[in-house]
Amino acid sequence: MKYELALIGLAAAVSAREMHDTTKYWKAKAKREVPQEQSHLQILRDADTALKLNNPLEIVDSVFGLLGNAAAATGAPNVQNLDCLQQIIADQAFTNAKAAGDLKLQAAAILYRALEKNTLQVGLASPACNEQAVNPEIAAIQQHQDPASPEASGNADIELAVAIQLASIGEDPIRALESATFAPGQLGDPTAAGNTCNDDADPGQGCIFTLNLLTPAVDEAQIQAAVAGAGGVANNAGAGAAAGNAGAAADAGKFFVHFLFLCGITNLTGIKQTACAASGNAGAAAGNAGAAAAGNAGNAQAGAGNAGNAATATVNVQAFNGDLGGPPPAVQSTTGAARPFEVNGATFLNAGAAIQRSCAVQKNACSNAANSGQIDGGTGQCDAQEAECLAANARRRRRAEVRRRQDAGAFGSCGSPAIQFAPNLDGRQQNSFQNVNNADFNHGSALNIKIIAEFTCNRLESSCKADAEVVAACEQGTAAAGNAQGQAAADAFNAALGV
């Protein structure tokens, strides 16, 4: 989401009695400018209904969990860690809905946890929560990130995680698509609005649906495959336990029961019978006492479900080595794991979310040290270190993407087409633009990035013989760079090409 909200004073503007009157509250809130946090209106309202069943922290409304911290503080005066407000609301809402036996509200809490939050500008990600949720169904999910940000690469994994958690409670996993966000906005957009909408009186589920602006990162087939895959692993372990494989049973746990319920008892829309049958057959084969260890050794699902037989390799992929207040926790990447990234015991589907958690945990430790006097300089340096941590990892991901594309021949015969914005290029006194890779893109510097960008695209297409997808991305990057200036222009061009 795109920009910070001016909702300061909202809580004071609506009386305590009116806070319990949904109609009055939403009517009062409509007088304020709110950019897009009401785009998924029905999810927001259902999550708020669940929250109000038991609201010990006296959070004014679930909408505050989707705002920036300055505005959120007004609606959650008893919450200290506002980076985690959305998770706290979702966690309490899920607990309440589960106690009430209300499946619809449980699903709403899961979907709400995945909604994109407001940030200050197009392309800016929201901070990760550095706390562990009580409910595993909520702990498994992060919020969507601005679709124009580098962190948006994790949005597909978030939607698949939502699908798996919906399936685990007996809800239609295809509903995970409802948590998706908008199409990417234009970097440098001075309005910071992007492609958003906001309407607290939308007659349907919300304006993102009514205006057909929902842009999922996955499709139904991918969701069905993810849920079937998760079920296959669970059934493997569960069936193995029935045959005496206690180690596999410990790995499976609760999800086996959920998925067995889904496929064996409930006829859920969106889960193909064939997928359930395939998963069940795989689990039965893996659980066969005579065949689980030997006959199915090559079966990927059996291997995933049987931790004793899985060949894994674990490495730390945290690229930052700053240690103000202590080093960042390791981001352990385990080959073949269902959730391959781990930070302090919390697991993640994608590296971006895990890196965010690691950097956020370091920031929190640094702030605690600064506030207690263990280090001098205040907490501002901790914010700066977190930004450096995220930037260091982003640089490494870009380098890895360049290597991947080069290895795949996506740039044709050429290397990286990245553009730099720097002083002293060609002897210029002022900053200018030029390709970093002068060997393949041998153009002089220019004050206008369009000159270098268009040359780069022409070179990629004519001389380098790059993939058509890369050429198209180059043209998109040229357009994005034209709407920005200086380093932001170079960043926009490079981001489009993943360099």
HELIX and SHEET records of a PDB file:
HELIX    1   1 LEU A   10  ALA A   13  1                                   4    
HELIX    2   2 ALA A   16  MET A   19  1                                   4    
HELIX    3   3 THR A   22  LYS A   29  1                                   8    
HELIX    4   4 LEU A   41  LEU A   51  1                                  11    
HELIX    5   5 SER A   62  LEU A   66  5                                   5    
HELIX    6   6 ASN A   69  GLY A   75  1                                   7    
HELIX    7   7 LEU A   82  CYS A   84  5                                   3    
HELIX    8   8 LEU A   85  ALA A  100  1                                  16    
HELIX    9   9 LEU A  103  ARG A  113  1                                  11    
HELIX   10  10 PRO A  136  ALA A  139  1                                   4    
HELIX   11  11 PRO A  150  GLY A  154  5                                   5    
HELIX   12  12 ASN A  155  SER A  168  1                                  14    
HELIX   13  13 PRO A  173  SER A  179  5                                   7    
HELIX   14  14 CYS A  207  THR A  210  1                                   4    
HELIX   15  15 GLU A  220  ALA A  242  1                                  23    
HELIX   16  16 ALA A  246  ALA A  252  1                                   7    
HELIX   17  17 LYS A  254  GLY A  264  1                                  11    
HELIX   18  18 GLN A  273  GLY A  287  1                                  15    
HELIX   19  19 ALA A  300  GLY A  305  1                                   6    
HELIX   20  20 ALA A  351  ASN A  371  1                                  21    
HELIX   21  21 GLY A  380  ALA A  408  1                                  29    
HELIX   22  22 LEU A  425  GLY A  427  5                                   3    
HELIX   23  23 ILE A  449  SER A  462  1                                  14    
HELIX   24  24 ALA A  468  ALA A  481  1                                  14    
HELIX   25  25 GLY A  486  LEU A  497  1                                  12    
SHEET    1   A 4 THR A 314  ASN A 316  0                                        
SHEET    2   A 4 GLN A 332  THR A 334 -1                                        
SHEET    3   A 4 PHE A 341  VAL A 343 -1                                        
SHEET    4   A 4 ALA A 346  PHE A 348 -1                                        
SHEET    1   B 2 ILE A 419  ALA A 422  0                                        
SHEET    2   B 2 SER A 432  ASN A 435 -1                                        
END                                                                             
